[in-house]
């Protein structure tokens, strides 16, 4: 599974660094390093929403406060 987080300026202001750090922690904590590839990219063109994240090309809007819920619903459920 490929999870990509926008690290462009608009998403950075909305907390993309915190989102990346939390995703790194959750991937390691759940021992999914061999199943989940975390990457970064610049603008995804949906800047008006939260931090732009894609999971296998499906778009999501995530905030530092919703990372845990997002991870549970969109990552853990699909890789275990």
C-alpha positions in Angstrom: 0.0 0.0 0.0 1.3 3.5 -0.9 0.3 6.4 1.3 1.4 9.8 0.0 1.2 13.1 1.9 1.3 16.5 0.3 4.2 18.6 1.8 3.5 21.6 -0.3 3.3 25.1 1.3 -0.5 25.1 1.8 -0.6 21.6 3.3 2.4 22.4 5.4 0.6 25.3 7.0 -2.3 23.0 7.7 -0.1 20.5 9.5 1.4 18.1 7.0 4.6 17.7 9.0 2.6 16.5 12.0 0.5 14.2 9.8 3.7 12.6 8.4 5.2 12.2 11.8 2.0 10.6 13.2 1.7 8.3 10.2 5.4 7.2 10.6 4.7 6.5 14.3 1.5 4.5 13.5 3.1 2.5 10.8 6.0 1.6 13.1 3.8 1.0 16.1 1.6 -1.4 14.1 4.7 -3.1 12.5 3.4 -2.3 9.0 6.7 -1.0 7.6 6.9 -4.0 5.1 3.3 -3.4 4.0 2.9 0.4 3.9 5.1 2.8 1.9 4.9 6.4 3.1 5.9 9.1 0.7 5.6 12.8 0.1 4.7 14.9 -2.9 4.1 18.5 -3.7 0.7 20.1 -4.5 -2.1 17.7 -5.3 -4.4 20.6 -6.4 -6.9 20.4 -3.6 -5.4 23.1 -1.4 -8.7 24.4 0.0 -9.2 21.2 2.0 -7.1 19.8 4.8 -3.7 18.1 4.3 -4.0 16.1 1.1 -3.3 12.4 1.4 -3.7 9.6 -1.1 -3.9 5.9 -0.3 -3.3 3.9 -3.5 -4.5 6.9 -5.5 -7.7 7.5 -3.4 -7.8 11.0 -2.1 -8.4 12.0 1.5 -8.3 15.2 3.5 -6.6 14.7 6.8 -5.7 17.0 9.8 -3.3 16.3 12.6 -6.4 15.7 14.8 -7.9 13.1 12.4 -4.8 11.0 11.6 -5.6 8.2 14.0 -9.1 7.8 12.8 -7.9 8.0 9.1 -5.2 5.4 9.8 -7.6 3.0 11.4 -10.3 3.3 8.7 -8.1 3.6 5.6 -4.8 1.8 6.3 -5.1 -0.8 9.1 -8.4 -2.3 7.9 -7.0 -2.7 4.4 -3.6 -4.2 5.1 -4.4 -6.7 7.9 
